[in-house]
């Protein structure tokens, strides 16, 4: 029998974290949940800690520390609070795999700490690579650490490349569902509400990523992530709208052949692949039956009505700290939209203004990324 892998799940109460625990529950002889973290969903964190016999939990909202500590006082669970504690627990000797499913910029430093300690990093926090992809890649090379993508599109590319030479890649094609506003034009989009934007047709995700999907900036961030994951040039990355969400991405090789990964839209599949890689254990998840699929369609994205996608390509092309600026601006703008302080179109307006006005740094250090993020958030808030 193989030894259990000790798992730390950052963001265990979010969509990815909850589905990761579903995977773990199906394989109790393969995983030990060592650490769980949550931002402010203390009730669910407490229940998860008890159910999965976690050794350690972190509630980043420090005002809820005593509530969590008291609730777990009868259980052998160490309780910490604050974002610094998340950085601390990923470095535990008892942790083998860190699943980073934190949302946004907050996931960057925990990713760095996991890499520095030679943990296997299962990465669902795309912002780690969007913000500081060059820095992360240098760390991975220096520490000879392992990073396995969890995003369905990047997992698909990763799977298609098993057994292939990277120099044989002609291009990769990331697919996008198109979100809830596929085919809509500016006259319609200027009046959409957060409730409209949160109705994703295919995926059940957290509110922030659902809004990002609606504006297509999520796909733009995935383009940036793919550049660093697979060491590609910008002209080797393409995006196609695929409303059925069955083909999760494709690779075109230098001989003209293509590989694609197909499955039902179920995030448990890429999560399981990342946690078990290179194994493919049997599961009881629903299977894709191609005889039930009426059609698979693909089309070019509409960057005129969804200009955030083009901003991401611009950030990748300009390099430096531009993607860091775009990410920070977008986090502020999406939060304002979810709180009904700005319109859907204002997300693009704020993102563009920040990219045009925050100081550009060609070769940023980690401190530069951190300073850029702070500066950009202040400026973005001033635009609201």
C-alpha positions in Angstrom: 0.0 0.0 0.0 1.3 3.4 -0.9 1.8 5.9 1.9 -0.7 8.7 2.4 0.1 12.1 1.0 -0.2 14.9 3.5 -2.3 17.7 1.9 -2.7 21.4 2.7 -5.7 23.0 1.1 -5.5 26.8 0.9 -9.1 28.2 0.5 -10.8 25.0 1.6 -14.2 26.7 1.9 -14.2 28.0 -1.7 -15.5 26.2 -4.8 -12.2 24.5 -5.6 -11.4 23.7 -2.0 -14.8 22.0 -1.4 -14.5 19.9 -4.6 -10.9 18.9 -3.6 -12.3 17.6 -0.3 -14.9 15.6 -2.3 -11.9 14.0 -4.1 -10.1 13.3 -0.9 -13.2 11.8 0.6 -13.3 9.2 -2.2 -9.7 8.2 -1.5 -9.4 8.1 2.3 -6.4 5.6 2.1 -4.4 8.0 -0.1 -4.6 11.4 1.6 -4.3 12.9 5.1 -5.7 16.4 5.3 -3.0 18.2 7.3 -4.0 21.8 7.0 -7.1 23.8 5.9 -7.5 27.6 5.5 -10.4 29.9 5.0 -10.9 33.6 4.8 -14.1 34.2 6.8 -16.3 31.1 6.4 -15.6 29.9 9.9 -18.6 27.6 10.2 -17.7 25.5 7.2 -14.0 25.5 8.2 -14.8 24.1 11.6 -17.0 21.4 10.1 -14.3 20.5 7.5 -11.6 20.3 10.2 -13.7 17.9 12.3 -14.8 15.7 9.4 -11.4 15.4 7.8 -9.4 15.3 11.1 -7.2 18.2 10.1 -4.1 18.8 12.2 -4.1 22.6 11.6 -6.5 25.3 10.4 -6.0 29.0 9.6 -8.8 31.6 9.5 -7.4 34.6 7.8 -10.1 36.9 9.3 -8.5 37.4 12.7 -11.7 38.6 14.2 -13.0 35.0 14.0 -10.0 33.4 15.6 -11.6 32.8 19.0 -14.8 31.4 17.5 -12.8 28.8 15.6 -10.5 28.0 18.5 -13.4 27.6 20.9 -15.3 25.4 18.5 -12.3 23.1 17.9 -11.1 23.1 21.5 -12.3 19.5 22.1 -10.4 18.3 19.0 -6.6 18.0 18.4 -6.5 20.8 15.9 -4.0 23.7 16.0 -5.7 27.0 15.2 -4.0 30.0 13.7 -5.2 33.3 12.2 -4.1 35.9 9.7 -2.5 35.7 6.2 1.0 35.3 7.6 -0.2 32.1 9.2 -1.0 30.7 5.8 2.5 31.4 4.6 3.7 29.6 7.8 1.7 26.4 7.5 2.6 25.6 3.9 6.2 25.3 5.1 5.4 22.5 7.6 7.5 19.4 7.2 4.3 17.4 7.5 2.9 18.9 4.2 3.6 17.0 1.0 1.2 18.8 -1.4 -0.1 22.3 -1.2 -3.3 22.9 -3.2 -3.5 26.7 -3.6 -7.0 27.7 -4.4 -6.9 31.1 -2.8 -8.5 33.9 -4.8 -6.5 36.7 -6.2 -3.2 38.3 -5.2 -3.4 36.8 -1.8 -2.2 33.4 -3.2 1.1 34.7 -4.5 3.3 34.6 -1.3 1.9 31.2 -0.2 2.8 29.8 -3.6 6.3 31.2 -3.2 6.7 29.7 0.2 5.5 26.3 -1.0 8.0 26.3 -3.9 10.9 27.4 -1.6 10.2 24.4 0.7 10.0 22.0 -2.3 6.4 21.1 -1.8 4.3 19.8 -4.7 2.3 22.8 -5.7 -1.1 22.1 -7.2 -2.0 25.5 -8.4 -5.5 26.8 -8.8 -4.5 30.3 -7.9 -3.7 31.6 -11.4 -2.8 35.0 -10.1 0.5 33.6 -8.8 1.7 33.3 -12.4 -0.3 36.2 -13.8 1.3 38.6 -11.3 4.8 37.2 -11.1 5.2 34.4 -13.6 8.9 35.1 -14.4 9.8 35.2 -10.7 7.8 32.0 -10.0 9.5 30.2 -12.9 13.0 31.2 -11.6 12.1 29.9 -8.2 10.8 26.6 -9.6 14.1 26.1 -11.5 16.3 27.1 -8.5 14.5 24.8 -6.1 13.7 22.1 -8.6 10.1 22.1 -7.3 7.0 20.7 -9.0 4.0 22.8 -10.1 0.9 21.1 -11.5 -1.9 23.2 -12.9 -5.4 22.7 -11.6 -7.3 25.1 -13.9 -9.3 22.9 -16.3 -7.7 24.5 -19.4 -4.1 24.3 -18.2 -4.7 20.8 -16.9 -5.9 19.9 -20.4 -2.8 21.3 -22.0 -0.6 19.6 -19.4 -2.3 16.3 -20.1 -1.9 16.7 -23.9 1.8 17.3 -23.4 2.6 14.2 -21.4 5.1 12.3 -23.5 5.6 15.2 -25.9 8.6 17.5 -26.5 7.8 21.1 -25.7 9.8 22.3 -28.7 7.2 20.5 -30.8 4.4 22.8 -29.8 3.3 25.0 -32.6 0.6 26.7 -30.5 -1.9 26.0 -27.8 -5.6 26.9 -27.9 -7.4 27.7 -24.7 -11.1 27.3 -24.9 -13.7 29.5 -23.2 -17.4 29.0 -22.6 -18.1 32.6 -23.4 -19.8 33.1 -20.1 -23.4 34.3 -19.6 -23.1 37.1 -22.2 -22.0 35.2 -25.2 -23.0 37.0 -28.4 -24.2 40.1 -26.5 -23.3 43.6 -27.7 -22.5 46.9 -26.0 -26.1 48.1 -25.9 -27.0 45.0 -23.9 -23.9 44.8 -21.7 -24.1 48.4 -20.4 -27.2 47.5 -18.5 -26.3 44.1 -17.0 -26.4 43.6 -13.3 -24.2 41.5 -11.0 -27.1 38.9 -10.8 -27.0 38.6 -14.6 -23.2 38.2 -14.6 -23.2 35.6 -11.9 -25.4 33.2 -14.0 -22.6 31.1 -15.6 -24.1 28.6 -18.1 -21.6 25.8 -17.5 -19.5 26.1 -14.4 -20.3 26.5 -10.7 -17.6 28.9 -9.4 -16.9 31.6 -6.9 -18.4 35.0 -7.5 -15.1 36.7 -8.5 -14.0 34.2 -11.1 -17.6 34.1 -12.4 -17.5 37.8 -13.1 -14.1 37.5 -14.6 -15.5 34.8 -16.9 -18.4 37.1 -17.9 -15.9 39.9 -18.9 -13.5 37.4 -20.5 -10.6 38.7 -18.5 -10.4 35.3 -16.8 -9.4 33.9 -20.2 -6.9 36.6 -20.6 -5.4 35.7 -17.3 -5.3 32.1 -18.4 -3.3 33.2 -21.5 -0.7 34.8 -19.3 -0.7 31.8 -17.0 -0.1 29.5 -20.0 2.8 31.6 -21.2 4.7 30.9 -17.9 3.5 27.3 -17.4 4.5 26.1 -20.8 7.3 28.5 -21.8 5.5 29.9 -24.8 5.7 33.1 -26.9 2.6 35.2 -27.2 2.0 34.2 -30.8 1.8 30.5 -29.7 -1.3 31.1 -27.6 -4.8 31.4 -29.0 -8.3 31.5 -27.6 -11.5 30.0 -29.0 -15.0 30.3 -27.7 -16.5 26.8 -27.1 -19.9 27.1 -25.5 -20.3 23.4 -24.8 -17.3 23.3 -22.4 -16.4 19.8 -23.5 -13.0 20.4 -25.2 -11.1 21.9 -22.3 -8.1 23.0 -24.5 -6.0 21.8 -27.4 -2.4 21.6 -28.5 -1.3 22.0 -32.1 2.1 20.4 -32.9 4.7 21.4 -35.5 3.7 18.4 -37.8 0.1 19.8 -38.0 -1.5 17.3 -35.7 -3.6 18.3 -32.7 -4.4 16.8 -29.3 -7.4 17.8 -27.2 -8.6 16.8 -23.7 -12.4 16.2 -23.5 -14.6 15.7 -20.4 -17.7 16.9 -18.8 -17.3 20.3 -17.1 -16.4 19.0 -13.7 -13.5 20.5 -11.7 -13.0 17.4 -9.7 -11.3 15.8 -12.7 -8.4 18.3 -13.0 -8.2 18.4 -9.2 -7.9 14.6 -9.0 -5.3 14.6 -11.8 -3.2 17.2 -10.0 -3.3 15.4 -6.7 -2.5 12.0 -8.1 -0.2 12.9 -11.0 1.0 10.8 -12.8 -1.6 8.2 -11.7 -5.1 8.1 -13.0 -7.1 6.2 -10.3 -10.6 5.0 -11.0 -13.5 7.2 -9.8 -17.3 7.2 -10.1 -17.6 10.7 -11.6 -20.1 11.1 -14.5 -18.7 10.1 -17.9 -18.9 12.0 -21.1 -21.0 10.2 -23.7 -20.3 11.7 -27.1 -23.5 10.3 -28.6 -25.4 12.7 -26.4 -23.4 15.7 -27.7 -25.3 17.3 -30.5 -22.5 19.6 -31.6 -19.1 21.0 -30.7 -18.7 24.6 -31.9 -15.8 27.0 -31.9 -15.5 30.7 -32.7 -13.2 33.6 -32.3 -13.7 35.7 -29.1 -15.3 39.1 -29.5 -12.7 41.6 -28.2 -14.6 44.6 -29.4 -17.5 44.0 -26.9 -15.3 42.2 -24.4 -12.1 44.3 -24.5 -10.7 43.0 -21.2 -9.3 40.0 -23.1 -7.3 42.2 -25.3 -6.0 44.1 -22.2 -4.5 40.8 -21.0 -2.8 40.2 -24.3 -1.4 43.7 -24.1 -0.1 43.1 -20.6 1.6 39.9 -21.7 3.1 41.6 -24.7 4.4 44.5 -22.6 5.7 42.2 -19.9 7.3 43.8 -16.8 4.7 44.6 -14.1 1.8 45.2 -16.5 0.0 42.0 -15.7 0.4 42.7 -12.0 -1.2 46.1 -12.6 -4.0 44.6 -14.5 -4.7 42.0 -11.9 -4.8 44.5 -9.0 -7.0 46.9 -10.9 -9.4 44.1 -11.9 -9.7 42.8 -8.3 -10.7 46.2 -7.1 -13.1 46.8 -10.0 -14.8 43.4 -9.7 -15.3 43.9 -6.0 -16.9 47.3 -6.7 -19.1 45.7 -9.3 -20.2 43.0 -7.0 -21.0 45.7 -4.4 -23.0 47.5 -7.1 -20.8 50.6 -7.0 -19.8 50.5 -10.7 -21.2 49.2 -14.0 -20.0 46.1 -15.8 -18.3 48.3 -18.4 -16.6 50.3 -15.7 -14.5 47.2 -15.0 -12.7 47.6 -18.3 -12.5 51.4 -17.8 -10.7 51.0 -14.5 -8.4 48.3 -15.8 -7.3 50.3 -18.8 -6.7 53.5 -16.8 -4.6 51.7 -14.3 -2.5 50.1 -17.1 -2.0 53.5 -18.6 -1.2 55.4 -15.4 0.7 53.1 -12.9 4.5 53.3 -13.3 5.9 50.6 -15.6 8.8 48.5 -14.3 10.6 46.4 -17.0 12.3 43.9 -14.7 10.4 43.9 -11.4 11.6 42.2 -8.2 9.3 40.6 -5.7 9.3 43.9 -3.8 8.3 45.7 -7.0 5.4 43.4 -7.5 4.2 44.0 -4.0 4.6 47.8 -4.3 2.9 47.8 -7.7 -0.1 45.9 -6.3 -0.5 48.4 -3.4 -0.1 51.5 -5.6 -2.6 50.2 -8.2 -5.2 49.3 -5.7 -5.1 52.8 -4.3 -5.4 54.4 -7.7 -8.2 52.0 -8.8 -10.2 52.8 -5.7 -9.8 56.5 -6.5 -11.5 55.9 -9.9 -14.6 54.4 -8.3 
